[in-house]
């Protein structure tokens, strides 16, 4: 009986994975003047994934982004994004995501559901995820790769600035596409 209990524990043990920031990135895209797009990224972020199943279909995912690390290759714009017009980084220094489910849709495609907090607003969000696979790096570490994408309405999160052009159009679009390219490293036993 003890052997059966031990095997059950081993087979269904939770495995923790942490984001490898050297091989990951967090990017966003938003329209500018309704005619082009501005891209940016965040340089500092952290995340973890816990799963008992090898296909990750039971994964619990937590992710934090330091909004002070925003980078659009323009210091003036970056400082504006950190102000109360957008992130209000002094008061709300982190964006936080906590998953509620990770559903396998097909072979390597998943839907990630969870709650995204930006500033003082938390809303449900869905990411479309592609699982790239699992492999070992040159140091024997087990890694898993994922691509995740979603689009949010920035006004839903009090990213409220809405400068207008001379034609009356919004300078910055309301929809922001978030693209994550993440490589997770499996915790060593």
N, C-alpha and C positions, 0 to 999 in steps of 0.2 A: 504494500500500500504506500509506503514511504517513497519507493522508486517511482510510482505513478505520479504522486504529488510533486516530486522533484522534476520529472520530465515535463509536467504541465507548466511548472514555473519557468523552466528553461525555454520551452517552445513559445511561450507567450510573454516572455520578458520584454519590458519596454526598452527600446534602444533610443538613446539620445544622440542627436546630431546638432552641431553648431555651424553657423555660417562661417565660411572661409572668406574674409573680406578681401583678400588678395586676388581671389578668382571670382568675385561677385561684383555686381553693380546695381544701382538703383537710379533709374532715369525717369524723366517726365517730359511731356511735350504739350504745348498749349498754342493756340492760334494767336497771331499778332496782327492787328489791323484787318482781320478777316481775309488777309491775302497770303500770309506765310505762317510759319511755325517757329517758335522758339523752343530750344531744347535745354535741359538742365539736368543736373544730377545732385546726389547727396554723397558726400565723401565719407561720412561716419554713420554706421548702422550696425545693428547686431540682431541676431535671431537664433531661434532654436526650433527643432522639430523633434517630437517624440512619437515613436511608432512601435507597435509590436508585430505588425505584418510586413513582410518583405516588399509588398507592392505599395506600401505607405497609405493604403486606403483607410486606415484608422488614425492617420497622423493628426497630432495637435501641434499647431504652429503659432509661435509668438515672434513678433518682429518689432523693433524700435528703430526709428530714424532720428538722428540729431538734426533738427531744422537749421541750426546755426552753421551746418556744413554745406548748405545749399551753394551750388556753383553753376552759373550760367555764362561764365567767361566775361562777366561785366560787373565790376565791383559796385557801381551805383545801383544797378538792378538787383544784385544780391542783397545789398543793404535795405533796399525798398521791400524785398520779399520777407526780410526778417522783421520789418516794422509792423505796427498794429494794422496797417492796411491789408496785410496778408497773414503771416504766421504768428506775429507777436512773440517772437522767439524769447525775449526776456521772461515773459510770463508762462509761455507754453513751449518749452525747449524741445519737446519730443512729439513725434507722431507715433502712435502705437497701434499695432494690429494684433488681434487675438482671434484665432480661428474658432469656428463653431462646428464645421464639418469639412471633410476632404473627400469628395466623391469621385470614384473612377468612372469615366464616361465611356472610354474605349481603351485600346491597348496602352497608349502612353498619354492619353488626354484625361485631365481631371478638372473638376470645378471646386474651387476653394471658396468657402463661405466664412465670413467672420465679421467682426466689428472693428471699424477703423475710427480712431480718435485723432482729430486734428483740432488744435486749440482746445476749446471746451465743449466740442461737439463729438458725439459718438454715433455712428450710423452703420447699418449693415451694408456690406459690399461683397461682390462676387468677383473672383479672379478666374480667368481661363488659364489653365496650367498645362504645360507640356513637360513630361518627365523625360529627361535625356538619358537616364540610365545610371548605373552604379559601376564603379571601377576602383582599382587601386592605383595610387600615385607611385612615384619612384621611391618613396620612403616607406611604402607598405600601408599607408593610411587609406581607409575606405572612404570614398567620396560619392555623393549623389548630386546630380545636376537637374535644375528646374528652370523653366522660363514661365513667368506669370505676368499677365496683363489685365488691366481694368481701366475703365474710364469713370471719373467722378465729376460731379458738378461742384465746382469750387465754392459757389455761393452756399451750398448746403453745409459747409464747414466754416462759415463766417470769414472766408477769404474774400473780403467784401469790396476791395478797391475796383472801381469801374470807370476809369478815365475814358472820356469819349473823344472820338476823332472829330474833325470839322464837319464831317458828313453825319455825325450823330451815332456812328457805330461804336461798339465797345472796342477799346484799345486792346484788351486782353480777353480772349474767349472764355466762356464759362466752363467748357469741358476740358478736363486735364486727363491725358492718358498717362498711366503709370506703368512702366516696364521694369520688371525685376529679372535679373539673370543671376541665379544663386547657385553656388556650390556649397553643399553641406559636408562637413567632416564628421564621421562617426566617432563617438566617444570611445576611448580605449577601455577595455574591460579591466 
